């Protein structure tokens, strides 16, 4: 990196304003340091002269504030109801600078234009490397000729900062790619599942966890949910535990030297009778014989060097500090230069680390300074090179003190405690282990073995400084092999088994670390989100238990059979992202694998959403609020909307049970395709139409009510609403649509593209397949209506008051109508609701069939309504009058149709205002 004698301008960018100030102060030695404001008043610019490997430079040091850019979906996918959540697994995303960071971006652009080098002083972990490449992207966009270099440091102290400045290296693109992969995976999985479960559950239940239930977000995170799973699983273990009584034999012996308590080597037995028998044998022959006396030296080793997870666990255990608060305090200490970088997986020091220099800085401390002096004294013999914990992230050393602190700052108690923990832990890990002499005595009473143990601490060593640990010692009398004595006490005692304790924060961190959930820098965030989302609560002893909401969500996913709350899926993702950071896998490869797997899980979860609803019903009451979000969550996308070109068209079912395909942008977009009124069931399939555009257009599996379609049409049909499906068009023409608005001039709205067809256009007749007339006026249908009518009824000649149902054969009693317009009029109806049979008595004399006669006369009734039966299920009733002109669902003229309730030709019976009077 050597250059000419002319000074070059170097733009240095740190991750935080405080780090920029520290770096500038150290490199300039606070001499010739000039400060000016940038575009952002919080991110100032420091200028000074400096030499890098003999090259004179004019240094400009500024900062960002964490991530400069955000990853988000493109605008059309950002609204919750803009698309099917499943589309978020492949929806386009973009990385951009948000509005609140634009001033920082402008500062970087203005300074980068006038510089030759860009030196990145971001935190030396994956996240910092990703931020570094965000800075590179902004700066090289205005100056592509910049020389890019990276400074690696672990502490804001003179030694580390100057060494980093003189040993600049290229930035690590693999680290940045690993973070990009994690961000995109988390965004897509989190957004899809969060939208799904929030829209499904929020308005369906009265959730007491929220003050504002309408704005409640039931978030899902691929790390957050496995973390919740640990809490719930332990809680279930506690709840399901059934105490079981056991029995144990205890023995003690008192002598002049003291008391020895002997433990039964069987432990305990659950069989009372068996225990009593053994106990009585011991009572009958109570003489104890010493069978073995073992004396050996025992060592208690100091802890491994301190990494992030261990810091959080020990702060929780010793001080009851939350992991989130621990990291905030540690960050303050780091930025003030008192400890090394606090986010590290490394728990072993490299041979290059000057451990003695770190200890020397602590000699003047009033509390542990004397111990530091003993460590440095070769005659004391308590120095020991620290053990190797087996983890090295290749970025930072273990957490250790970097500067002596005697209390000159007005730090909080938590700052003082955490600094003390870091110092004492470091001093302990370079100390000799504690040494003890342990004696174990075994005795035999009537064939039953008992043992007692005692310990004497010979040298405390590291325990002298590490006050957080102890090693209890207890003396026992002296025994020799073959010695006999009568026990002072010999008792039969009982006890009960106890459940495991709820997880403490230290336990939870251990579970996450063991299963690979999150990283050292993010684990505390996942735990905090559980509390913020009210999925779990933490008691005064830092032990976690799930709320009803958290337990219900885990129970719902557990009942589905997919272990989305288990750590396995996320652990695989974490391993893949680590492989990206090492260059073993590409970012695109990991994205494709992870997202394909999780999309399959999402689709299965949506198909089994009833499990979530059932689990929620156990804990929460159903809400009577609008269930619009639940409906949105359950709808399945058919195609993109061609009218608004922003939202998707989805399959819907209105309150009357009729199906339609409508735009999710409603009411702004009112694009809708009404489906045949005879549809009883409809489900979107993964099959895609090969001819309709714009696509994809997913096919729908229809099930029609058999009585309401012509006999030669299948009741099961796989159809397309894009406009290419002739059978669906014919059934709409015959049966009408499910739209319950006034029939006059009714035209079902079509979707865009191929779906946009004129409902008034006249195609070939569906009966004779000839042009020139519509199917409603086909001459071939008029000749057959008499025979069709006669098949539509079966009157019992011997009983004038009954006829038999054409479907089930049961007798139908003659009844009398009591409505205003038909009072006194006779009709027959079947008792079975499944048959749906109905017919007026006077229509039998005119040759009209009943409802069930539609099977034989449907075609005739479609073209000549004078032959039609009574009210069909879809409200497509017949009129008794003649000479009235109606417009069919296809726009073709239909004559002789009027309301059979009041006779008005302006509407059908299903919309009659007098109906039910």
Secondary structure, 3 states (H helix, E strand, C coil): CCCCCCCEEEEEEECCHHHHHHHHHHHHCCCCCEEECCCCCCCCEEEEEEEECCEEEEEEEEECCCCCCEEEECHHHCCCCCCCHHHHHCCCEEEECCHHHHHHHHHHHHHHCCCCEEEEECCCCHHHHHHHHHHHHHHHHHCCCCEEEECCCCCCCHHHHHHHHHCCECCCHHHHHHHHHHHHHHHHHHHHHHHHHHHHHCCCEECCCCCCHHHCCCCCCCCHHHHHHHHHHHHHHHHHCCCCEEEEEEEEEEECCEEEEEEECCCCECCHHHHHHHHHHHHHCCEEEEEEEEEEEEEECCCCCECHHHHHHHHHHHHCCCHHHHHHHHHHHHHCCCECCCCCCCCCCCCCCCHHHHHHCCCCCCCCHHHHHHHHCCCCCCECCCCCCCCCCCCCCCECECCCCCCCCCCCHHHHHHHHHHHHHHHHHCECCEEEEEEEEEEEECCEEEEEEEEEEEECHHHHCCCCCCCCCECCCCCCCCCEEECCEEEEEEEECCCCCCCEHHHHHHHHHHHCCCCCCCHHHHHHHHHHCCCEEECCCCEEEECHHHHHHHHHHHHHCCCCCCCHHHHHHHHHHHHHHCCCCCHHHHHHHHHHHHHHHHHHHHHCHHHHHHHHHHHCEECCCCCHHHHHHHCCEEEECCCCCCCEEEEEECCCCCEEEEECCCCCCCCEEECECCEEEEEEEEEECCCCCCCCCEEEEEEECHHHCCCCCCCEEEECCCCCCHHHHHHHHHHCECCCCCCCCCCCCCCCHHHCCCCCCCCCCCCCCCCCCCHHHCHHHHCCHHHHHHCCCCECCCCCCEEECCCCCCEEEEEECCCCCCCCCEEEECCCCCCCCEEEHHHHHCCCCCHHHHHHHHHHHHHCHHHCCCCCCCCCCCCCCCCCEEECCCCCEEECCCCCCCCCCCCCHHHCCCCCC
